[in-house]
Amino acid sequence: AAGTAGQRCTTLRRLIVHSSVADALVQRIGDHAADLFEKHGMTNIGFWVQTDDEGKATDTLTYIVAHSSREAAKKSWEDFWADPEWAAARANGEQVTAGATSVFIEPTEFSKIR
């Protein structure tokens, strides 16, 4: 059985991007968001660009960040979205996401990432 009461919890986010600016989103996350996640108490686990059958990048970026608890996750995201540095980074570029999903995930007992 899975369960993280009192343990680290993880968030899986999927961003659907406008294909014409997918590279800009990846760059914005690499140049700004990843460091800001850490600044606000999140641990970056990984970032992935989805590819098609031919290995070409699609319009989906997936990433996982970890938090000490769900309560810490809520505070970290609130602080991130309110951060003036992130507001400035977003203001200096065009709208790049068409949609996003965010869910908490828990590793199974046999997961190598725990």
PDB file as gemmi writes it, atoms N, CA and C in Angstrom:
CRYST1    1.000    1.000    1.000  90.00  90.00  90.00 P 1                      
ATOM      1  N   ALA A   1       0.841  -1.185   0.000  1.00  0.00           N  
ATOM      2  CA  ALA A   1       0.000   0.000   0.000  1.00  0.00           C  
ATOM      3  C   ALA A   1       0.883   1.244   0.000  1.00  0.00           C  
ATOM      4  N   ALA A   2       0.419   2.243  -0.680  1.00  0.00           N  
ATOM      5  CA  ALA A   2       1.150   3.504  -0.748  1.00  0.00           C  
ATOM      6  C   ALA A   2       0.670   4.411   0.366  1.00  0.00           C  
ATOM      7  N   GLY A   3       1.553   5.281   0.805  1.00  0.00           N  
ATOM      8  CA  GLY A   3       1.168   6.250   1.812  1.00  0.00           C  
ATOM      9  C   GLY A   3       2.358   7.092   2.197  1.00  0.00           C  
ATOM     10  N   THR A   4       2.129   8.386   2.382  1.00  0.00           N  
ATOM     11  CA  THR A   4       3.244   9.265   2.692  1.00  0.00           C  
ATOM     12  C   THR A   4       2.973  10.118   3.927  1.00  0.00           C  
ATOM     13  N   ALA A   5       2.123   9.663   4.805  1.00  0.00           N  
ATOM     14  CA  ALA A   5       1.841  10.457   6.003  1.00  0.00           C  
ATOM     15  C   ALA A   5       3.155  10.735   6.729  1.00  0.00           C  
ATOM     16  N   GLY A   6       3.488  12.003   6.870  1.00  0.00           N  
ATOM     17  CA  GLY A   6       4.712  12.391   7.528  1.00  0.00           C  
ATOM     18  C   GLY A   6       5.966  12.244   6.667  1.00  0.00           C  
ATOM     19  N   GLN A   7       5.804  11.823   5.428  1.00  0.00           N  
ATOM     20  CA  GLN A   7       6.927  11.636   4.529  1.00  0.00           C  
ATOM     21  C   GLN A   7       6.887  12.686   3.432  1.00  0.00           C  
ATOM     22  N   ARG A   8       7.969  12.711   2.653  1.00  0.00           N  
ATOM     23  CA  ARG A   8       8.025  13.604   1.494  1.00  0.00           C  
ATOM     24  C   ARG A   8       6.868  13.268   0.550  1.00  0.00           C  
ATOM     25  N   CYS A   9       6.294  14.286  -0.047  1.00  0.00           N  
ATOM     26  CA  CYS A   9       5.276  14.061  -1.070  1.00  0.00           C  
ATOM     27  C   CYS A   9       5.750  14.700  -2.365  1.00  0.00           C  
ATOM     28  N   THR A  10       5.237  14.213  -3.456  1.00  0.00           N  
ATOM     29  CA  THR A  10       5.678  14.698  -4.761  1.00  0.00           C  
ATOM     30  C   THR A  10       4.500  15.184  -5.580  1.00  0.00           C  
ATOM     31  N   THR A  11       4.796  16.172  -6.422  1.00  0.00           N  
ATOM     32  CA  THR A  11       3.823  16.723  -7.347  1.00  0.00           C  
ATOM     33  C   THR A  11       4.284  16.443  -8.759  1.00  0.00           C  
ATOM     34  N   LEU A  12       3.392  15.923  -9.566  1.00  0.00           N  
ATOM     35  CA  LEU A  12       3.628  15.714 -10.993  1.00  0.00           C  
ATOM     36  C   LEU A  12       2.835  16.772 -11.732  1.00  0.00           C  
ATOM     37  N   ARG A  13       3.541  17.556 -12.549  1.00  0.00           N  
ATOM     38  CA  ARG A  13       2.868  18.597 -13.335  1.00  0.00           C  
ATOM     39  C   ARG A  13       3.103  18.338 -14.810  1.00  0.00           C  
ATOM     40  N   ARG A  14       2.053  18.508 -15.595  1.00  0.00           N  
ATOM     41  CA  ARG A  14       2.153  18.414 -17.051  1.00  0.00           C  
ATOM     42  C   ARG A  14       1.675  19.731 -17.631  1.00  0.00           C  
ATOM     43  N   LEU A  15       2.520  20.321 -18.444  1.00  0.00           N  
ATOM     44  CA  LEU A  15       2.186  21.571 -19.106  1.00  0.00           C  
ATOM     45  C   LEU A  15       2.011  21.298 -20.584  1.00  0.00           C  
ATOM     46  N   ILE A  16       0.895  21.727 -21.113  1.00  0.00           N  
ATOM     47  CA  ILE A  16       0.661  21.671 -22.556  1.00  0.00           C  
ATOM     48  C   ILE A  16       1.008  23.051 -23.076  1.00  0.00           C  
ATOM     49  N   VAL A  17       1.904  23.108 -24.043  1.00  0.00           N  
ATOM     50  CA  VAL A  17       2.410  24.397 -24.509  1.00  0.00           C  
ATOM     51  C   VAL A  17       2.009  24.639 -25.948  1.00  0.00           C  
ATOM     52  N   HIS A  18       1.994  25.900 -26.306  1.00  0.00           N  
ATOM     53  CA  HIS A  18       1.815  26.253 -27.707  1.00  0.00           C  
ATOM     54  C   HIS A  18       3.076  25.800 -28.429  1.00  0.00           C  
ATOM     55  N   SER A  19       2.945  24.938 -29.430  1.00  0.00           N  
ATOM     56  CA  SER A  19       4.116  24.310 -30.055  1.00  0.00           C  
ATOM     57  C   SER A  19       5.122  25.319 -30.594  1.00  0.00           C  
ATOM     58  N   SER A  20       4.660  26.476 -31.009  1.00  0.00           N  
ATOM     59  CA  SER A  20       5.581  27.470 -31.571  1.00  0.00           C  
ATOM     60  C   SER A  20       6.511  28.074 -30.515  1.00  0.00           C  
ATOM     61  N   VAL A  21       6.179  27.907 -29.232  1.00  0.00           N  
ATOM     62  CA  VAL A  21       6.996  28.493 -28.173  1.00  0.00           C  
ATOM     63  C   VAL A  21       7.442  27.462 -27.132  1.00  0.00           C  
ATOM     64  N   ALA A  22       7.418  26.191 -27.494  1.00  0.00           N  
ATOM     65  CA  ALA A  22       7.808  25.137 -26.557  1.00  0.00           C  
ATOM     66  C   ALA A  22       9.236  25.336 -26.061  1.00  0.00           C  
ATOM     67  N   ASP A  23      10.142  25.679 -26.962  1.00  0.00           N  
ATOM     68  CA  ASP A  23      11.530  25.895 -26.559  1.00  0.00           C  
ATOM     69  C   ASP A  23      11.640  27.052 -25.573  1.00  0.00           C  
ATOM     70  N   ALA A  24      10.817  28.077 -25.747  1.00  0.00           N  
ATOM     71  CA  ALA A  24      10.840  29.224 -24.836  1.00  0.00           C  
ATOM     72  C   ALA A  24      10.400  28.816 -23.431  1.00  0.00           C  
ATOM     73  N   LEU A  25       9.417  27.914 -23.342  1.00  0.00           N  
ATOM     74  CA  LEU A  25       8.977  27.467 -22.026  1.00  0.00           C  
ATOM     75  C   LEU A  25      10.081  26.665 -21.343  1.00  0.00           C  
ATOM     76  N   VAL A  26      10.694  25.757 -22.060  1.00  0.00           N  
ATOM     77  CA  VAL A  26      11.778  24.967 -21.479  1.00  0.00           C  
ATOM     78  C   VAL A  26      12.889  25.893 -20.996  1.00  0.00           C  
ATOM     79  N   GLN A  27      13.216  26.884 -21.787  1.00  0.00           N  
ATOM     80  CA  GLN A  27      14.265  27.830 -21.397  1.00  0.00           C  
ATOM     81  C   GLN A  27      13.840  28.631 -20.164  1.00  0.00           C  
ATOM     82  N   ARG A  28      12.586  29.070 -20.121  1.00  0.00           N  
ATOM     83  CA  ARG A  28      12.094  29.857 -18.980  1.00  0.00           C  
ATOM     84  C   ARG A  28      12.149  29.029 -17.697  1.00  0.00           C  
ATOM     85  N   ILE A  29      11.801  27.769 -17.794  1.00  0.00           N  
ATOM     86  CA  ILE A  29      11.878  26.916 -16.604  1.00  0.00           C  
ATOM     87  C   ILE A  29      13.331  26.731 -16.193  1.00  0.00           C  
ATOM     88  N   GLY A  30      14.205  26.467 -17.169  1.00  0.00           N  
ATOM     89  CA  GLY A  30      15.617  26.287 -16.853  1.00  0.00           C  
ATOM     90  C   GLY A  30      16.284  27.540 -16.333  1.00  0.00           C  
ATOM     91  N   ASP A  31      15.912  28.683 -16.881  1.00  0.00           N  
ATOM     92  CA  ASP A  31      16.546  29.947 -16.491  1.00  0.00           C  
ATOM     93  C   ASP A  31      15.964  30.552 -15.217  1.00  0.00           C  
ATOM     94  N   HIS A  32      14.701  30.229 -14.908  1.00  0.00           N  
ATOM     95  CA  HIS A  32      14.032  30.911 -13.800  1.00  0.00           C  
ATOM     96  C   HIS A  32      13.322  29.958 -12.833  1.00  0.00           C  
ATOM     97  N   ALA A  33      12.358  29.216 -13.349  1.00  0.00           N  
ATOM     98  CA  ALA A  33      11.456  28.469 -12.470  1.00  0.00           C  
ATOM     99  C   ALA A  33      12.162  27.417 -11.633  1.00  0.00           C  
ATOM    100  N   ALA A  34      13.072  26.649 -12.220  1.00  0.00           N  
ATOM    101  CA  ALA A  34      13.720  25.564 -11.469  1.00  0.00           C  
ATOM    102  C   ALA A  34      14.413  26.104 -10.217  1.00  0.00           C  
ATOM    103  N   ASP A  35      15.144  27.190 -10.349  1.00  0.00           N  
ATOM    104  CA  ASP A  35      15.812  27.785  -9.184  1.00  0.00           C  
ATOM    105  C   ASP A  35      14.794  28.353  -8.189  1.00  0.00           C  
ATOM    106  N   LEU A  36      13.723  28.927  -8.706  1.00  0.00           N  
ATOM    107  CA  LEU A  36      12.700  29.477  -7.814  1.00  0.00           C  
ATOM    108  C   LEU A  36      11.953  28.371  -7.071  1.00  0.00           C  
ATOM    109  N   PHE A  37      11.750  27.218  -7.722  1.00  0.00           N  
ATOM    110  CA  PHE A  37      11.150  26.090  -7.011  1.00  0.00           C  
ATOM    111  C   PHE A  37      11.985  25.779  -5.770  1.00  0.00           C  
ATOM    112  N   GLU A  38      13.305  25.664  -5.968  1.00  0.00           N  
ATOM    113  CA  GLU A  38      14.209  25.354  -4.856  1.00  0.00           C  
ATOM    114  C   GLU A  38      14.175  26.472  -3.806  1.00  0.00           C  
ATOM    115  N   LYS A  39      14.159  27.720  -4.255  1.00  0.00           N  
ATOM    116  CA  LYS A  39      14.106  28.864  -3.334  1.00  0.00           C  
ATOM    117  C   LYS A  39      12.895  28.767  -2.409  1.00  0.00           C  
ATOM    118  N   HIS A  40      11.803  28.242  -2.942  1.00  0.00           N  
ATOM    119  CA  HIS A  40      10.560  28.181  -2.176  1.00  0.00           C  
ATOM    120  C   HIS A  40      10.319  26.808  -1.547  1.00  0.00           C  
ATOM    121  N   GLY A  41      11.393  26.047  -1.363  1.00  0.00           N  
ATOM    122  CA  GLY A  41      11.303  24.820  -0.581  1.00  0.00           C  
ATOM    123  C   GLY A  41      10.989  23.550  -1.343  1.00  0.00           C  
ATOM    124  N   MET A  42      10.888  23.616  -2.654  1.00  0.00           N  
ATOM    125  CA  MET A  42      10.645  22.417  -3.447  1.00  0.00           C  
ATOM    126  C   MET A  42      11.981  21.783  -3.838  1.00  0.00           C  
ATOM    127  N   THR A  43      11.961  20.479  -4.049  1.00  0.00           N  
ATOM    128  CA  THR A  43      13.139  19.770  -4.544  1.00  0.00           C  
ATOM    129  C   THR A  43      12.841  19.323  -5.968  1.00  0.00           C  
ATOM    130  N   ASN A  44      13.664  19.759  -6.916  1.00  0.00           N  
ATOM    131  CA  ASN A  44      13.484  19.351  -8.306  1.00  0.00           C  
ATOM    132  C   ASN A  44      13.901  17.891  -8.465  1.00  0.00           C  
ATOM    133  N   ILE A  45      12.991  17.061  -8.949  1.00  0.00           N  
ATOM    134  CA  ILE A  45      13.290  15.653  -9.194  1.00  0.00           C  
ATOM    135  C   ILE A  45      13.668  15.438 -10.654  1.00  0.00           C  
ATOM    136  N   GLY A  46      12.906  16.028 -11.572  1.00  0.00           N  
ATOM    137  CA  GLY A  46      13.227  15.867 -12.988  1.00  0.00           C  
ATOM    138  C   GLY A  46      12.263  16.627 -13.876  1.00  0.00           C  
ATOM    139  N   PHE A  47      12.737  16.890 -15.092  1.00  0.00           N  
ATOM    140  CA  PHE A  47      11.972  17.611 -16.110  1.00  0.00           C  
ATOM    141  C   PHE A  47      12.095  16.828 -17.412  1.00  0.00           C  
ATOM    142  N   TRP A  48      10.985  16.616 -18.104  1.00  0.00           N  
ATOM    143  CA  TRP A  48      10.984  15.833 -19.332  1.00  0.00           C  
ATOM    144  C   TRP A  48      10.157  16.507 -20.412  1.00  0.00           C  
ATOM    145  N   VAL A  49      10.643  16.421 -21.640  1.00  0.00           N  
ATOM    146  CA  VAL A  49       9.875  16.852 -22.801  1.00  0.00           C  
ATOM    147  C   VAL A  49       9.371  15.581 -23.474  1.00  0.00           C  
ATOM    148  N   GLN A  50       8.070  15.511 -23.680  1.00  0.00           N  
ATOM    149  CA  GLN A  50       7.495  14.345 -24.334  1.00  0.00           C  
ATOM    150  C   GLN A  50       7.906  14.341 -25.801  1.00  0.00           C  
ATOM    151  N   THR A  51       8.186  13.155 -26.346  1.00  0.00           N  
ATOM    152  CA  THR A  51       8.573  13.044 -27.760  1.00  0.00           C  
ATOM    153  C   THR A  51       7.601  12.130 -28.494  1.00  0.00           C  
ATOM    154  N   ASP A  52       7.546  12.308 -29.800  1.00  0.00           N  
ATOM    155  CA  ASP A  52       6.695  11.462 -30.630  1.00  0.00           C  
ATOM    156  C   ASP A  52       7.455  10.197 -31.031  1.00  0.00           C  
ATOM    157  N   ASP A  53       6.845   9.381 -31.887  1.00  0.00           N  
ATOM    158  CA  ASP A  53       7.461   8.117 -32.308  1.00  0.00           C  
ATOM    159  C   ASP A  53       8.786   8.308 -33.033  1.00  0.00           C  
ATOM    160  N   GLU A  54       9.007   9.487 -33.579  1.00  0.00           N  
ATOM    161  CA  GLU A  54      10.247   9.764 -34.311  1.00  0.00           C  
ATOM    162  C   GLU A  54      11.275  10.488 -33.447  1.00  0.00           C  
ATOM    163  N   GLY A  55      10.953  10.683 -32.177  1.00  0.00           N  
ATOM    164  CA  GLY A  55      11.881  11.337 -31.271  1.00  0.00           C  
ATOM    165  C   GLY A  55      11.829  12.843 -31.281  1.00  0.00           C  
ATOM    166  N   LYS A  56      10.850  13.418 -31.950  1.00  0.00           N  
ATOM    167  CA  LYS A  56      10.714  14.876 -31.988  1.00  0.00           C  
ATOM    168  C   LYS A  56       9.884  15.336 -30.790  1.00  0.00           C  
ATOM    169  N   ALA A  57      10.290  16.464 -30.223  1.00  0.00           N  
ATOM    170  CA  ALA A  57       9.580  17.016 -29.070  1.00  0.00           C  
ATOM    171  C   ALA A  57       8.139  17.342 -29.440  1.00  0.00           C  
ATOM    172  N   THR A  58       7.246  17.055 -28.506  1.00  0.00           N  
ATOM    173  CA  THR A  58       5.833  17.399 -28.685  1.00  0.00           C  
ATOM    174  C   THR A  58       5.528  18.658 -27.888  1.00  0.00           C  
ATOM    175  N   ASP A  59       4.271  18.907 -27.655  1.00  0.00           N  
ATOM    176  CA  ASP A  59       3.853  20.120 -26.952  1.00  0.00           C  
ATOM    177  C   ASP A  59       3.643  19.891 -25.457  1.00  0.00           C  
ATOM    178  N   THR A  60       4.243  18.840 -24.896  1.00  0.00           N  
ATOM    179  CA  THR A  60       4.028  18.516 -23.490  1.00  0.00           C  
ATOM    180  C   THR A  60       5.340  18.476 -22.719  1.00  0.00           C  
ATOM    181  N   LEU A  61       5.372  19.200 -21.609  1.00  0.00           N  
ATOM    182  CA  LEU A  61       6.498  19.184 -20.683  1.00  0.00           C  
ATOM    183  C   LEU A  61       5.976  18.619 -19.367  1.00  0.00           C  
ATOM    184  N   THR A  62       6.693  17.650 -18.804  1.00  0.00           N  
ATOM    185  CA  THR A  62       6.307  17.028 -17.544  1.00  0.00           C  
ATOM    186  C   THR A  62       7.439  17.222 -16.550  1.00  0.00           C  
ATOM    187  N   TYR A  63       7.083  17.542 -15.310  1.00  0.00           N  
ATOM    188  CA  TYR A  63       8.125  17.621 -14.297  1.00  0.00           C  
ATOM    189  C   TYR A  63       7.589  17.167 -12.949  1.00  0.00           C  
ATOM    190  N   ILE A  64       8.533  16.779 -12.090  1.00  0.00           N  
ATOM    191  CA  ILE A  64       8.213  16.311 -10.748  1.00  0.00           C  
ATOM    192  C   ILE A  64       9.033  17.124  -9.758  1.00  0.00           C  
ATOM    193  N   VAL A  65       8.355  17.638  -8.750  1.00  0.00           N  
ATOM    194  CA  VAL A  65       9.019  18.321  -7.639  1.00  0.00           C  
ATOM    195  C   VAL A  65       8.539  17.675  -6.347  1.00  0.00           C  
ATOM    196  N   ALA A  66       9.414  17.688  -5.335  1.00  0.00           N  
ATOM    197  CA  ALA A  66       9.079  17.083  -4.048  1.00  0.00           C  
ATOM    198  C   ALA A  66       8.945  18.157  -2.976  1.00  0.00           C  
ATOM    199  N   HIS A  67       8.142  17.835  -1.976  1.00  0.00           N  
ATOM    200  CA  HIS A  67       7.865  18.730  -0.856  1.00  0.00           C  
ATOM    201  C   HIS A  67       7.952  17.918   0.429  1.00  0.00           C  
ATOM    202  N   SER A  68       8.143  18.576   1.540  1.00  0.00           N  
ATOM    203  CA  SER A  68       8.204  17.855   2.811  1.00  0.00           C  
ATOM    204  C   SER A  68       6.827  17.359   3.257  1.00  0.00           C  
ATOM    205  N   SER A  69       5.764  18.008   2.773  1.00  0.00           N  
ATOM    206  CA  SER A  69       4.396  17.612   3.113  1.00  0.00           C  
ATOM    207  C   SER A  69       3.440  18.295   2.139  1.00  0.00           C  
ATOM    208  N   ARG A  70       2.190  17.900   2.173  1.00  0.00           N  
ATOM    209  CA  ARG A  70       1.190  18.571   1.327  1.00  0.00           C  
ATOM    210  C   ARG A  70       0.995  20.022   1.758  1.00  0.00           C  
ATOM    211  N   GLU A  71       1.070  20.260   3.051  1.00  0.00           N  
ATOM    212  CA  GLU A  71       0.947  21.630   3.543  1.00  0.00           C  
ATOM    213  C   GLU A  71       2.113  22.478   3.047  1.00  0.00           C  
ATOM    214  N   ALA A  72       3.320  21.901   3.074  1.00  0.00           N  
ATOM    215  CA  ALA A  72       4.492  22.618   2.565  1.00  0.00           C  
ATOM    216  C   ALA A  72       4.355  22.853   1.066  1.00  0.00           C  
ATOM    217  N   ALA A  73       3.785  21.898   0.351  1.00  0.00           N  
ATOM    218  CA  ALA A  73       3.582  22.057  -1.097  1.00  0.00           C  
ATOM    219  C   ALA A  73       2.669  23.246  -1.370  1.00  0.00           C  
ATOM    220  N   LYS A  74       1.582  23.326  -0.628  1.00  0.00           N  
ATOM    221  CA  LYS A  74       0.642  24.437  -0.823  1.00  0.00           C  
ATOM    222  C   LYS A  74       1.340  25.774  -0.605  1.00  0.00           C  
ATOM    223  N   LYS A  75       2.103  25.867   0.478  1.00  0.00           N  
ATOM    224  CA  LYS A  75       2.807  27.120   0.769  1.00  0.00           C  
ATOM    225  C   LYS A  75       3.867  27.412  -0.292  1.00  0.00           C  
ATOM    226  N   SER A  76       4.612  26.400  -0.702  1.00  0.00           N  
ATOM    227  CA  SER A  76       5.655  26.596  -1.722  1.00  0.00           C  
ATOM    228  C   SER A  76       5.065  27.124  -3.016  1.00  0.00           C  
ATOM    229  N   TRP A  77       3.951  26.521  -3.460  1.00  0.00           N  
ATOM    230  CA  TRP A  77       3.341  26.986  -4.715  1.00  0.00           C  
ATOM    231  C   TRP A  77       2.806  28.410  -4.569  1.00  0.00           C  
ATOM    232  N   GLU A  78       2.182  28.718  -3.437  1.00  0.00           N  
ATOM    233  CA  GLU A  78       1.686  30.084  -3.214  1.00  0.00           C  
ATOM    234  C   GLU A  78       2.839  31.084  -3.258  1.00  0.00           C  
ATOM    235  N   ASP A  79       3.934  30.746  -2.583  1.00  0.00           N  
ATOM    236  CA  ASP A  79       5.095  31.637  -2.560  1.00  0.00           C  
ATOM    237  C   ASP A  79       5.726  31.772  -3.943  1.00  0.00           C  
ATOM    238  N   PHE A  80       5.795  30.667  -4.667  1.00  0.00           N  
ATOM    239  CA  PHE A  80       6.345  30.706  -6.028  1.00  0.00           C  
ATOM    240  C   PHE A  80       5.532  31.637  -6.921  1.00  0.00           C  
ATOM    241  N   TRP A  81       4.214  31.450  -6.943  1.00  0.00           N  
ATOM    242  CA  TRP A  81       3.367  32.266  -7.822  1.00  0.00           C  
ATOM    243  C   TRP A  81       3.393  33.747  -7.431  1.00  0.00           C  
ATOM    244  N   ALA A  82       3.642  34.032  -6.153  1.00  0.00           N  
ATOM    245  CA  ALA A  82       3.694  35.422  -5.691  1.00  0.00           C  
ATOM    246  C   ALA A  82       5.084  36.037  -5.803  1.00  0.00           C  
ATOM    247  N   ASP A  83       6.075  35.255  -6.187  1.00  0.00           N  
ATOM    248  CA  ASP A  83       7.457  35.738  -6.228  1.00  0.00           C  
ATOM    249  C   ASP A  83       7.616  36.798  -7.319  1.00  0.00           C  
ATOM    250  N   PRO A  84       8.136  37.978  -6.986  1.00  0.00           N  
ATOM    251  CA  PRO A  84       8.319  39.037  -7.981  1.00  0.00           C  
ATOM    252  C   PRO A  84       9.255  38.631  -9.128  1.00  0.00           C  
ATOM    253  N   GLU A  85      10.234  37.786  -8.829  1.00  0.00           N  
ATOM    254  CA  GLU A  85      11.150  37.337  -9.887  1.00  0.00           C  
ATOM    255  C   GLU A  85      10.409  36.495 -10.926  1.00  0.00           C  
ATOM    256  N   TRP A  86       9.491  35.634 -10.462  1.00  0.00           N  
ATOM    257  CA  TRP A  86       8.710  34.835 -11.404  1.00  0.00           C  
ATOM    258  C   TRP A  86       7.736  35.719 -12.181  1.00  0.00           C  
ATOM    259  N   ALA A  87       7.142  36.685 -11.514  1.00  0.00           N  
ATOM    260  CA  ALA A  87       6.242  37.613 -12.204  1.00  0.00           C  
ATOM    261  C   ALA A  87       6.991  38.357 -13.299  1.00  0.00           C  
ATOM    262  N   ALA A  88       8.217  38.773 -13.024  1.00  0.00           N  
ATOM    263  CA  ALA A  88       9.022  39.478 -14.026  1.00  0.00           C  
ATOM    264  C   ALA A  88       9.387  38.558 -15.183  1.00  0.00           C  
ATOM    265  N   ALA A  89       9.737  37.316 -14.885  1.00  0.00           N  
ATOM    266  CA  ALA A  89      10.084  36.361 -15.951  1.00  0.00           C  
ATOM    267  C   ALA A  89       8.888  36.103 -16.852  1.00  0.00           C  
ATOM    268  N   ARG A  90       7.719  35.992 -16.276  1.00  0.00           N  
ATOM    269  CA  ARG A  90       6.506  35.763 -17.071  1.00  0.00           C  
ATOM    270  C   ARG A  90       6.137  37.007 -17.882  1.00  0.00           C  
ATOM    271  N   ALA A  91       6.366  38.179 -17.308  1.00  0.00           N  
ATOM    272  CA  ALA A  91       6.012  39.422 -17.998  1.00  0.00           C  
ATOM    273  C   ALA A  91       6.917  39.686 -19.198  1.00  0.00           C  
ATOM    274  N   ASN A  92       8.124  39.134 -19.157  1.00  0.00           N  
ATOM    275  CA  ASN A  92       9.080  39.356 -20.241  1.00  0.00           C  
ATOM    276  C   ASN A  92       8.931  38.383 -21.398  1.00  0.00           C  
ATOM    277  N   GLY A  93       7.921  37.571 -21.370  1.00  0.00           N  
ATOM    278  CA  GLY A  93       7.716  36.607 -22.452  1.00  0.00           C  
ATOM    279  C   GLY A  93       6.246  36.495 -22.784  1.00  0.00           C  
ATOM    280  N   GLU A  94       5.975  35.804 -23.877  1.00  0.00           N  
ATOM    281  CA  GLU A  94       4.587  35.622 -24.265  1.00  0.00           C  
ATOM    282  C   GLU A  94       3.971  34.447 -23.520  1.00  0.00           C  
ATOM    283  N   GLN A  95       2.665  34.330 -23.579  1.00  0.00           N  
ATOM    284  CA  GLN A  95       1.966  33.205 -22.959  1.00  0.00           C  
ATOM    285  C   GLN A  95       2.415  31.933 -23.666  1.00  0.00           C  
ATOM    286  N   VAL A  96       2.940  30.985 -22.894  1.00  0.00           N  
ATOM    287  CA  VAL A  96       3.476  29.780 -23.527  1.00  0.00           C  
ATOM    288  C   VAL A  96       2.685  28.519 -23.198  1.00  0.00           C  
ATOM    289  N   THR A  97       1.865  28.547 -22.162  1.00  0.00           N  
ATOM    290  CA  THR A  97       1.112  27.341 -21.826  1.00  0.00           C  
ATOM    291  C   THR A  97      -0.328  27.441 -22.308  1.00  0.00           C  
ATOM    292  N   ALA A  98      -0.819  26.315 -22.808  1.00  0.00           N  
ATOM    293  CA  ALA A  98      -2.209  26.228 -23.221  1.00  0.00           C  
ATOM    294  C   ALA A  98      -3.039  25.533 -22.149  1.00  0.00           C  
ATOM    295  N   GLY A  99      -2.365  24.854 -21.239  1.00  0.00           N  
ATOM    296  CA  GLY A  99      -3.056  24.159 -20.169  1.00  0.00           C  
ATOM    297  C   GLY A  99      -2.061  23.480 -19.258  1.00  0.00           C  
ATOM    298  N   ALA A 100      -2.532  23.089 -18.074  1.00  0.00           N  
ATOM    299  CA  ALA A 100      -1.659  22.424 -17.116  1.00  0.00           C  
ATOM    300  C   ALA A 100      -2.489  21.537 -16.206  1.00  0.00           C  
ATOM    301  N   THR A 101      -1.852  20.458 -15.738  1.00  0.00           N  
ATOM    302  CA  THR A 101      -2.444  19.619 -14.705  1.00  0.00           C  
ATOM    303  C   THR A 101      -1.406  19.434 -13.614  1.00  0.00           C  
ATOM    304  N   SER A 102      -1.880  19.257 -12.407  1.00  0.00           N  
ATOM    305  CA  SER A 102      -0.990  19.063 -11.268  1.00  0.00           C  
ATOM    306  C   SER A 102      -1.643  18.068 -10.324  1.00  0.00           C  
ATOM    307  N   VAL A 103      -0.905  17.006  -9.978  1.00  0.00           N  
ATOM    308  CA  VAL A 103      -1.432  15.991  -9.070  1.00  0.00           C  
ATOM    309  C   VAL A 103      -0.349  15.574  -8.091  1.00  0.00           C  
ATOM    310  N   PHE A 104      -0.772  15.160  -6.905  1.00  0.00           N  
ATOM    311  CA  PHE A 104       0.155  14.546  -5.967  1.00  0.00           C  
ATOM    312  C   PHE A 104       0.294  13.084  -6.357  1.00  0.00           C  
ATOM    313  N   ILE A 105       1.516  12.571  -6.275  1.00  0.00           N  
ATOM    314  CA  ILE A 105       1.758  11.160  -6.566  1.00  0.00           C  
ATOM    315  C   ILE A 105       2.552  10.546  -5.416  1.00  0.00           C  
ATOM    316  N   GLU A 106       2.343   9.262  -5.184  1.00  0.00           N  
ATOM    317  CA  GLU A 106       3.046   8.552  -4.129  1.00  0.00           C  
ATOM    318  C   GLU A 106       3.732   7.338  -4.731  1.00  0.00           C  
ATOM    319  N   PRO A 107       4.992   7.090  -4.353  1.00  0.00           N  
ATOM    320  CA  PRO A 107       5.683   5.931  -4.895  1.00  0.00           C  
ATOM    321  C   PRO A 107       5.147   4.628  -4.307  1.00  0.00           C  
ATOM    322  N   THR A 108       5.180   3.598  -5.094  1.00  0.00           N  
ATOM    323  CA  THR A 108       4.836   2.276  -4.603  1.00  0.00           C  
ATOM    324  C   THR A 108       5.995   1.738  -3.771  1.00  0.00           C  
ATOM    325  N   GLU A 109       5.784   0.676  -3.065  1.00  0.00           N  
ATOM    326  CA  GLU A 109       6.846   0.074  -2.247  1.00  0.00           C  
ATOM    327  C   GLU A 109       8.041  -0.350  -3.076  1.00  0.00           C  
ATOM    328  N   PHE A 110       7.835  -0.709  -4.335  1.00  0.00           N  
ATOM    329  CA  PHE A 110       8.936  -1.208  -5.164  1.00  0.00           C  
ATOM    330  C   PHE A 110       9.538  -0.137  -6.064  1.00  0.00           C  
ATOM    331  N   SER A 111       9.116   1.103  -5.898  1.00  0.00           N  
ATOM    332  CA  SER A 111       9.660   2.198  -6.693  1.00  0.00           C  
ATOM    333  C   SER A 111      11.087   2.497  -6.251  1.00  0.00           C  
ATOM    334  N   LYS A 112      11.952   2.752  -7.222  1.00  0.00           N  
ATOM    335  CA  LYS A 112      13.333   3.107  -6.911  1.00  0.00           C  
ATOM    336  C   LYS A 112      13.438   4.560  -6.446  1.00  0.00           C  
ATOM    337  N   ILE A 113      12.447   5.371  -6.772  1.00  0.00           N  
ATOM    338  CA  ILE A 113      12.405   6.759  -6.308  1.00  0.00           C  
ATOM    339  C   ILE A 113      11.473   6.801  -5.112  1.00  0.00           C  
ATOM    340  N   ARG A 114      12.024   6.909  -3.941  1.00  0.00           N  
ATOM    341  CA  ARG A 114      11.213   6.946  -2.706  1.00  0.00           C  
ATOM    342  C   ARG A 114      11.640   8.086  -1.845  1.00  0.00           C  
TER     343      ARG A 114                                                      
END                                                                             
